[in-house]
């Protein structure tokens, strides 16, 4: 006879957690690609040190693979929450599993990528310090979310993120690194870029543990209604993003990042119009607020 299920055993739903496992796998292989790039540099250089341009030429392919894997993690992370809410399968296990996967895919992988792909010329191990600060703030953001998720929901609570979500921070870092690698491939020197990326990484670290509110758009799922024009525009956006793959990801992640910063300055009516254009079922001020638990990212 099958053993009776322990009522205290956490519920583990297959499809949402499979997507989370895909997120974790992409993060793991992204870290592996970064290590392989470092080993290839060591193999080529032998006992000598490579110039920055030579270092880039040897390791570029591995770093680009790592960036694409981080983007893959973003896609899996988007799917796991949508599938869980679509089937009414939110669970404490899924929330904790998602956080553990996120710290690898969106914390460790981007931190290692940036410190070795772009910030390695900075003196006195500044790149490593900035990477650790980013990782630390990402872990603290996920831990804060898990603590807040345990609190009872109050009437009027908005379905929004407190601090920029770590997948968005990682996506911005990865996309900006992707652009810098392309610029460097065209025989341009890093110059300002390495300092710009260092500053961006520090600012993102602060944003993750800040009280800046970002819309979750968590109601956009397979049941969300749309218009023909919205589908056409989304298709065109996908084509343009693929065509200009080095530039468009930076633009898209930057738009979300900046929107959260200027959101408090926008009137409630305009804010509702902007966010309801993406989230067709957004609650109005007079209706009950949705208190479905958010994904930690």
Secondary structure as GFF3:
##gff-version 3
##sequence-region A 1 297
A	DSSP	alpha_helix	14	45	.	.	.	ID=ss1
A	DSSP	alpha_helix	52	86	.	.	.	ID=ss2
A	DSSP	alpha_helix	92	102	.	.	.	ID=ss3
A	DSSP	pi_helix	103	108	.	.	.	ID=ss4
A	DSSP	alpha_helix	109	117	.	.	.	ID=ss5
A	DSSP	three_ten_helix	119	121	.	.	.	ID=ss6
A	DSSP	three_ten_helix	123	125	.	.	.	ID=ss7
A	DSSP	alpha_helix	126	149	.	.	.	ID=ss8
A	DSSP	beta_strand	160	162	.	.	.	ID=ss9
A	DSSP	alpha_helix	166	185	.	.	.	ID=ss10
A	DSSP	alpha_helix	192	208	.	.	.	ID=ss11
A	DSSP	beta_strand	213	215	.	.	.	ID=ss12
A	DSSP	alpha_helix	228	243	.	.	.	ID=ss13
A	DSSP	alpha_helix	248	262	.	.	.	ID=ss14
A	DSSP	three_ten_helix	263	265	.	.	.	ID=ss15
A	DSSP	alpha_helix	268	276	.	.	.	ID=ss16
###
